[in-house]
């Protein structure tokens, strides 16, 4: 039986990879990655020579079929994303779903756990996280108001991702909706310019205006 390994990789600091992840990436026949240029930086760091094939959100069905056929041929394949855990707000989820649905008896799907930006942010938020709601990325256009309403209506801590291009717009839209609830915004977690901002939405907006809005963001809202 061939194996499909879902391998978590660092969200920023390359030293955060696990020993098991390195061993797995060295041992498989093929690595399906989001961006070969990004992944090569990690592989070069740990002298991993395994062949790469790109698989991302714009990949067409033939690329997915190719990976599935390689598994059917007995190849062991690892799936990695640019950062974090494949399948979590990540195109790798479609591949995993396809393999589980159509090849469950032929392919063993195994997890090599590790970094995840949302878990990293929740762990330092200081908010209740025995239960939480993770909403992935906020929609770019249509659906933003509905997205914010889900945050407002939730009784649990909520976390979601946002990009450098929309962080201020998102916080501004949230300003009048969530009132005085405390939030935490994590920027560039584990990277050189890692920063966290805490307070009300207004307070966090002020902090970001005085520092930087460059990078990838995780927003955590305390609904208690």
ABEGO torsion letter per residue (X at the ends): XBBBBBBBBBAABAAABBAAAAAAAAABABBBBABAAAAAAAAAAAGBABBBBBBBAABBAAAAAAAAAAAAAGBBBBBBBABEBBGBGBAAAAAAAAAAAAAAAABBBBBBBEBBAAAAAAAAAGBBAABBBBAEBBBABBGAAAAAAAAAABABBBBBBBBAAAAAAAAAAAAAAAEABBBBBBBGBGBAABBBBBEBAAAAAAAAAABBABEBBBBBBBAX
